[in-house]
Amino acid sequence: MANAQLDVTREIKLDHDNVRELFQRYKTTTDAPTKKAIANTIIREITVHSDAEEASVYNDYATVGLGSVATHNKEEHAEVKRLVSAAGAHGFDKSGYDDVLTKAFTAFDTHAREEETDQHPTLRQKLSAEDSDRIARAFLRARTSVPQKAAAGLTDFVAVKYVHAAF
């Protein structure tokens, strides 16, 4: 039996939703070790997501008239990654960590909402089902192969809520 076709916008939004859900858990958790594991997972998930999009999805933006948007997205990713790196380097136990992580999350979420609102409708409209499936699979492969540099040195992670399709 052949695998079902994947929707690239669904797979991307799954990552966005995972980070949002993790951040909500972070804000409500009071147990320090659990909170630290959630923070580490946020850092890892944002970095993997950003690197995977750049290695796969954005390569196809020009084919649907979004070439300049891909460049803009990469610039926003650079800022998000800078903020995430700052959170990773700041140290969970240091004063001000919540603010540093919140800045990183807010930059990520602002960018994610822009993608979902302004770009995903164009992708759904202009990509054939086959192209969406191809790009989604490339994105999922990239998620497993991109270096997890922001997670380097971090230990203890938590499971994410939403799971990607098998590919």
C-alpha positions in Angstrom: 0.0 0.0 0.0 1.4 3.4 -1.0 1.9 6.1 1.6 -0.7 8.8 1.7 0.3 12.1 0.2 1.6 14.7 2.6 0.8 18.4 2.8 3.9 20.5 3.3 1.9 23.3 5.1 0.5 20.8 7.5 3.9 19.4 8.4 5.3 22.9 8.9 2.4 24.0 11.0 2.8 20.8 13.1 6.3 22.2 14.1 4.9 25.6 14.9 2.1 24.1 17.0 4.6 21.9 18.9 6.7 24.9 19.8 3.6 26.9 20.9 2.4 24.0 23.0 5.9 23.5 24.6 6.0 27.2 25.4 2.6 27.1 27.1 3.9 24.1 29.2 7.0 26.0 30.0 5.0 29.0 31.3 2.8 26.8 33.5 5.4 24.3 34.8 6.8 25.0 38.3 9.1 22.0 38.6 12.6 23.3 37.7 14.0 20.1 36.1 10.9 19.7 34.0 10.9 23.4 33.0 14.5 23.2 32.0 13.8 20.1 29.9 11.0 21.9 28.2 13.2 24.9 27.5 15.9 22.7 26.0 13.2 21.1 23.8 12.0 24.5 22.6 15.5 25.4 21.6 16.1 22.2 19.8 12.7 22.2 18.0 13.0 25.8 16.8 16.5 25.2 15.5 15.7 21.9 13.8 12.6 23.4 12.2 14.4 26.5 10.9 17.3 24.6 9.5 15.0 22.0 7.8 12.9 24.7 6.2 16.0 26.4 4.8 17.4 23.1 3.5 14.2 22.1 1.8 11.0 24.1 1.7 12.4 27.5 0.8 14.3 26.0 -2.2 10.9 25.7 -3.9 9.4 29.1 -3.0 10.6 30.6 -6.3 8.5 28.1 -8.3 5.4 29.6 -6.8 6.4 33.2 -7.0 7.7 33.5 -3.4 11.5 33.7 -4.1 11.9 37.1 -2.4 9.8 35.8 0.5 12.2 32.9 1.0 15.0 35.4 1.3 13.0 37.4 3.9 12.2 34.2 5.8 15.9 33.2 5.9 16.7 36.7 7.4 14.0 36.2 10.0 15.4 32.7 10.8 18.8 34.2 11.3 17.3 36.5 14.0 15.3 33.7 15.6 18.4 31.5 15.7 20.4 34.3 17.2 17.8 34.7 20.0 17.6 30.9 20.5 21.4 30.6 20.7 21.3 33.4 23.3 18.8 31.4 25.3 20.9 28.3 25.1 24.0 30.2 26.2 22.3 32.2 28.9 21.9 29.4 31.3 18.6 28.2 32.6 19.5 28.9 36.3 20.6 32.5 35.7 18.4 35.5 36.3 16.5 36.7 33.3 16.3 33.4 31.5 12.5 33.5 31.2 12.8 36.8 29.3 15.5 35.6 27.0 13.5 32.4 26.1 10.3 34.5 25.7 12.1 36.8 23.2 13.2 33.8 21.2 9.8 32.2 21.3 8.0 35.5 20.4 10.3 36.0 17.3 9.7 32.4 16.2 5.9 32.7 16.7 5.6 36.0 14.9 7.5 34.5 11.9 5.4 31.3 12.1 2.1 33.2 12.1 3.3 35.2 9.1 4.1 32.0 7.2 0.7 30.4 8.1 -1.3 33.5 7.2 0.6 35.0 4.2 2.5 32.1 2.6 0.8 28.8 3.3 -2.4 29.8 1.4 -0.2 30.6 -1.7 1.6 27.2 -1.3 -1.7 25.3 -1.0 -3.1 27.2 -4.1 -0.1 26.9 -6.4 1.5 23.6 -5.5 0.2 20.4 -7.0 -0.6 17.6 -4.5 2.5 15.8 -5.8 4.8 18.8 -5.4 3.4 19.5 -1.9 4.1 15.8 -1.0 7.6 15.9 -2.5 8.5 19.1 -0.5 6.9 17.8 2.7 9.0 14.6 2.4 12.1 16.7 1.8 11.3 18.8 4.8 10.8 15.7 7.0 14.1 14.2 5.7 15.8 17.5 6.5 14.5 17.5 10.0 16.3 14.2 10.6 19.5 15.2 9.0 20.1 18.9 9.9 22.7 19.5 12.5 21.2 20.2 15.9 23.8 22.8 16.8 21.6 24.8 19.2 20.9 21.6 21.2 24.6 20.8 21.5 25.5 20.7 25.2 21.9 20.6 26.2 20.6 17.5 28.0 17.2 16.4 29.1 14.3 16.9 26.7 10.6 16.3 26.8 8.4 14.7 24.2 6.5 16.9 21.7 2.7 16.7 21.5 2.2 16.5 17.7 3.9 13.8 15.6 4.8 14.1 12.0 3.6 11.8 9.3 5.7 8.7 8.5 7.6 9.2 5.2 
